Amino acid sequence: MTLNTKFLNMPTLDIRNAITNWETLTFKEWVNRTHWTDKTVRLELSEQLEALGLLDKKINGYSVMGLEQTQEGFGSGGVSYTDTFFKMVETTGGCNLIDYLYLIVKVSLEKEFSESKIRGVLARAMRTYASLLRDHDFAHEIEREIKERKVSDKFKVSSGSIEDSQNHTDVLITSKNNNYRIWLYQFSRRGIPHDIERLTELRGKLPSGVHVLCPLKSEYQRDLEAVSYSISVATKRLITWKETLRATKSSTKFADTLNNRILVNTQKLEQYKAEEAELKRMLNGNILSHHGWYLYGDIAVKETLETIINVENKKIEPRPYNEVYKMLIAPKEFLSQLSTFRI
């Protein structure tokens, strides 16, 4: 079993405490506090953040993920977001977003990108950062879980750029018997085709080991947040209309209008609450929304480790790859042929 030394030596960080700390300051305040000394890079970073409308906002997931995708531009111009992230971790011992963006701007200036190109690279880098942050958090949390379960003598957790970019491994857990290669990805309509391409080796050959697929149900979470907001709005409207109705003569046309509004809104509220309950059931602890960042929930981390332990103890036998491949390639094969079906 050959492992990459650089991958094994990467530390896992307490992302959740760091995230809480970041939101205490704005992007501008963090830029002013950074230890990096290149004034040209710092000035360019400040100007780009101002152009993106972020300079005076607090650093949190709402600010970063709230950026319009049209601001991302096309391509990275040869800037590796993954390598930059792990360079930041190795250099600073932390994962502050400003340190990451500083290094992105530094590389962009060295490549002599235009102002608009740098802005696009920065916007895309921040979305990628959210994913890299989530991967690192998962590594830290599953390592903590391993220690709590007192199986740390059997498993070692690692997270690093080489395995990530070359071996489709977001988090690597090694034991005496196996390499457990954990895939962390967003389960979404847009993302599924790309995940299938990776799993069917259209984006490079997969390394040996036990591959563990851990989808993050981000679409369900976004739907949950939307329906929860609708519940809040509907509830406030009902309270207002009921208070108004109490102060209105019951025999008036306006009272009839209010009663109708209350009835319709009550029905909508019941529907929203049913949708909310179903989404919570489907999520079942899969996601932790922490200051606007989507991280894997504790239940997802625990279930992943439990699966790995069961494989290690031969209580679970992973599917053969050829079986997985046939399942995933079947739609493509079906659509490539003249065929019929009936509804």
Order of alpha helices (4+ residues) and beta strands (2+ residues): alpha-alpha-alpha-alpha-alpha-alpha-alpha-alpha-beta-alpha-beta-beta-alpha-beta-alpha-alpha-beta-beta-alpha-alpha
